[in-house]
Amino acid sequence: MVSNVNEKNGSIELDIIFKSQGPKRLLAQFAPIEKKED
C-alpha cells in the first residue's frame, strides 16, 4: 500500500508499506508497481 508520495529534487518518492517487509521508501522511476483497480 502506498502511504505517501513526495516530489524531491525532480524525482517522485513513494512510501510503501509491505505486509512482510514493513515500510520502505522507493523512487517511482525504479519501483515496478501498478495502480490496483478496486
N, C-alpha and C positions, 0 to 999 in steps of 0.2 A: 504494500500500500504506500503510495506517495503521500508523505505528511507535510512537505513544504517544497516550494520552488523559489529559487533566488537567482537573480542575474548578477554576476560578479565578473568584472574585467572582461566583458564581452562574451562570457560563457554562461550557460544555464546549469545551475547546480540543483540536483534533486536529493531531498532527504527521503529515503525509502526505509520502511520497516518491514523486514523479512521475518516470517514466522520462526524459522530455525536459526537465523544468524543475528537477529536483532536489528537495530538501526544502523544504516550506512549512508554516507554522502557520496554521490556519483555525479560525474559530469554527463549531461544529457547526450552529448555527441558520442560518448563511448558506452552508454547504457543501452543494451539491446532490449528495450521494453516497448510494449504496445498498449494503447488505451483499451481497457476492457469495457465492453458494452454491457450494461445491466438489462 
